[in-house]
Amino acid sequence: MTVLEVLALLSIGGLAGFINVLSAGGSMLTLPLLMFLGLPPQVANGTNRVAITLQSITAVGSFYRMGHGNLIVSLHLALPAVLGSLLGAWIATWVPDAVFEWVLVSAMIGASVFMLLPQPILNTRPLTPERLSPAIYMVMFVVGMYGGFIQVGVGVLFIVVLYHMLKIDLRQVNVLKVSIVLPFTFAALVVFALNDQVRWGVGLTLAVGNISGAFIATRVNMSKRGARWIKVITLVMVAAILVRLILY
């Protein structure tokens, strides 16, 4: 890696880690970056999981130290997500690169549309294991399978599902989201690593940026206006990346 490549991994990784914890969409920046740096799409897909896993460890540890975690509920929801992730990652290891690239473009467009949709105001309440229905377990399996296949936009899906189906506030959503993302991303990482689709040096460099961004994000009390600006910046960058991917 050149100095410029290392700086790109650290800076974009930092922004992605910050975005992933407070909202969603960081992989819409990091996965294309890895491809632009010369990694084949499937290898970029696997390598991106190194940074997401380590970033999630940082975020989960910070949230739990601050007393915001819900271990029992997280484990209940993580199990079907992990099973789905293993299946999705296995499918991703043999999908042709050309197909994966178009799936990536479609996923980025879909995630951007979700991010633009206004969130309705719901009557939220604390989450307990008794409120978990068979439907939410099935949805967690499906989201986990999607996330195992391609990480892009999975955070947006979690926000939509957890907020609408469980009716918990967005602070609970973010804490629960990273607690589920950690185990299912690690499961996918194992599958990609066993298929030699991870470049550890690049992934660990990106992870340094992701971890820094995640650490800062867990300590930021973002206002609604600040969150909107983060979303706008993310979508502008995603639009530029989509143009590059389509014309590449």
C-alpha positions in Angstrom: 0.0 0.0 0.0 1.1 3.5 -0.8 1.0 6.4 1.7 -2.1 7.8 -0.1 -3.8 4.5 0.0 -3.2 4.2 3.8 -4.5 7.7 4.3 -7.6 7.0 2.3 -8.3 3.8 4.3 -7.8 5.6 7.6 -9.9 8.7 6.7 -12.8 7.0 4.9 -12.7 4.2 7.6 -13.0 6.8 10.4 -16.0 8.5 8.7 -17.6 5.1 8.1 -17.2 4.0 11.7 -18.7 7.2 12.9 -21.7 6.8 10.5 -22.2 3.1 11.2 -22.6 3.7 15.0 -24.8 6.8 14.9 -26.8 5.9 11.9 -26.0 3.5 9.0 -24.4 3.4 5.6 -20.6 3.3 6.3 -20.0 0.3 4.1 -21.4 2.2 1.2 -18.2 4.1 1.4 -15.7 1.5 2.5 -16.6 -1.4 0.2 -16.3 0.7 -3.1 -13.1 2.2 -1.7 -11.5 -1.3 -1.4 -12.6 -2.1 -4.9 -11.1 1.2 -6.2 -7.8 0.3 -4.5 -7.7 -2.8 -6.7 -9.2 -5.6 -4.6 -11.5 -8.0 -6.6 -15.2 -7.4 -5.6 -15.5 -10.6 -3.6 -12.2 -10.0 -1.8 -13.2 -6.5 -1.0 -16.5 -7.8 0.4 -14.6 -10.2 2.7 -11.9 -7.7 3.7 -14.5 -5.1 4.6 -15.8 -7.4 7.4 -12.5 -7.1 9.3 -13.1 -3.4 9.9 -16.8 -3.9 10.7 -16.1 -6.6 13.2 -13.4 -4.6 15.1 -15.5 -1.4 14.9 -18.5 -3.3 16.3 -16.4 -4.7 19.2 -15.4 -1.1 20.1 -19.0 0.2 19.8 -20.5 -2.6 21.8 -17.9 -2.4 24.6 -18.4 1.3 24.9 -22.2 1.1 25.0 -22.1 -1.6 27.6 -19.6 0.2 29.8 -22.0 3.2 29.7 -24.9 0.9 30.8 -26.8 1.0 27.5 -26.7 -2.6 26.5 -29.4 -5.3 26.6 -27.5 -8.6 26.5 -30.5 -11.0 26.7 -32.4 -9.4 23.9 -29.3 -9.0 21.8 -28.5 -12.7 22.1 -32.1 -13.6 21.2 -32.0 -11.6 18.0 -28.4 -12.3 17.1 -28.8 -16.1 16.8 -31.1 -16.1 13.7 -29.0 -13.2 12.3 -25.8 -15.3 12.6 -27.5 -18.3 11.0 -28.6 -16.2 8.1 -25.2 -14.5 7.8 -23.5 -17.9 7.4 -25.8 -18.8 4.5 -25.5 -15.4 2.9 -21.7 -15.3 3.1 -21.4 -18.8 1.7 -23.6 -17.7 -1.3 -21.4 -14.6 -1.8 -18.2 -16.6 -2.0 -19.2 -18.1 -5.4 -21.3 -15.4 -7.0 -19.5 -14.0 -10.2 -17.8 -10.6 -9.8 -20.0 -9.0 -12.4 -23.2 -10.1 -10.6 -21.8 -8.9 -7.3 -21.0 -5.5 -8.7 -24.6 -5.0 -9.9 -25.9 -6.2 -6.6 -23.7 -3.6 -4.9 -25.0 -0.8 -7.1 -28.6 -1.9 -6.5 -28.0 -2.2 -2.7 -26.4 1.3 -2.5 -29.3 2.8 -4.4 -31.9 1.0 -2.3 -30.1 2.0 1.0 -30.0 5.6 -0.1 -33.7 5.6 -0.8 -34.4 4.2 2.7 -32.2 6.9 4.2 -34.2 9.6 2.5 -37.5 8.3 3.7 -38.8 10.2 6.8 -39.2 8.2 10.0 -42.7 8.3 11.5 -43.0 9.2 15.1 -44.0 6.1 17.1 -45.0 5.5 20.7 -41.8 3.7 21.8 -41.2 1.6 25.0 -38.5 -0.4 26.6 -37.7 -3.8 25.0 -37.9 -7.1 26.9 -37.6 -10.7 25.7 -41.3 -11.3 26.1 -42.0 -8.8 23.3 -40.0 -10.8 20.7 -42.3 -12.6 18.3 -41.6 -15.4 15.8 -41.9 -12.8 13.0 -39.0 -10.7 14.3 -36.8 -13.9 14.5 -37.6 -14.7 10.9 -36.9 -11.1 9.8 -33.6 -11.2 11.7 -32.6 -14.4 9.7 -33.4 -12.7 6.4 -31.6 -9.5 7.3 -28.6 -11.6 8.6 -28.5 -13.5 5.3 -28.5 -10.2 3.3 -25.8 -8.8 5.6 -23.7 -12.0 5.2 -23.9 -11.6 1.4 -23.2 -7.9 1.3 -22.8 -5.6 4.3 -23.9 -2.5 2.4 -27.2 -1.1 3.7 -27.7 -3.7 6.4 -27.6 -1.1 9.1 -30.4 0.8 7.4 -32.5 -2.4 7.4 -31.9 -3.0 11.1 -33.0 0.6 11.9 -36.2 0.2 9.9 -37.0 -3.3 11.3 -36.1 -2.6 14.9 -37.8 0.8 15.0 -41.0 -0.3 13.3 -41.5 -3.9 14.5 -40.3 -3.5 18.1 -41.2 0.2 18.5 -38.1 1.1 20.5 -36.5 4.5 20.4 -33.6 5.3 18.1 -31.0 5.2 20.9 -32.1 1.6 21.8 -32.1 0.8 18.1 -28.5 1.9 17.6 -27.3 0.0 20.7 -29.2 -3.2 19.7 -28.1 -2.8 16.0 -24.3 -2.9 16.8 -24.8 -5.7 19.3 -26.4 -7.9 16.5 -24.0 -6.7 13.8 -21.0 -7.9 15.7 -21.7 -11.6 15.9 -23.2 -12.0 12.5 -20.4 -10.0 10.8 -17.8 -12.1 12.6 -19.6 -15.2 11.3 -19.4 -13.9 7.8 -15.8 -13.0 8.2 -14.9 -16.6 9.1 -16.6 -17.8 5.9 -14.7 -15.4 3.7 -11.4 -16.1 5.5 -11.8 -19.8 5.0 -12.3 -19.1 1.2 -9.2 -16.9 1.1 -11.2 -13.8 0.3 -9.8 -11.5 3.1 -6.7 -9.3 2.8 -5.7 -8.8 6.4 -3.3 -6.0 6.0 -5.7 -3.8 4.1 -8.6 -4.8 6.4 -6.7 -4.0 9.6 -5.6 -0.6 8.3 -9.2 0.2 7.4 -10.2 -1.1 10.9 -8.0 1.5 12.6 -10.1 4.2 11.0 -13.4 2.5 11.7 -12.5 1.9 15.3 -11.5 5.6 15.8 -14.8 6.7 14.2 -16.9 4.3 16.3 -15.1 5.3 19.5 -15.9 8.9 18.9 -19.5 8.2 17.8 -20.4 6.3 21.1 -19.5 9.5 23.0 -21.4 12.0 20.8 -24.9 13.2 21.7 -25.9 14.0 18.1 -28.7 16.5 17.7 -31.3 15.9 15.0 -29.8 18.7 12.9 -26.4 17.2 13.2 -27.7 13.7 12.2 -29.3 15.2 9.1 -26.0 16.8 8.1 -24.3 13.4 8.5 -27.0 11.8 6.3 -26.6 14.5 3.6 -22.8 14.2 3.5 -23.1 10.4 3.3 -25.6 10.5 0.5 -23.5 13.0 -1.5 -20.5 10.8 -1.2 -22.6 7.7 -2.1 -23.9 9.5 -5.3 -20.3 10.2 -6.4 -19.3 6.6 -5.8 -22.3 5.3 -7.7 -21.4 7.3 -10.7 -17.9 5.9 -10.5 -19.1 2.3 -10.1 -21.5 2.5 -13.0 -19.0 4.2 -15.4 -16.1 1.9 -14.2 
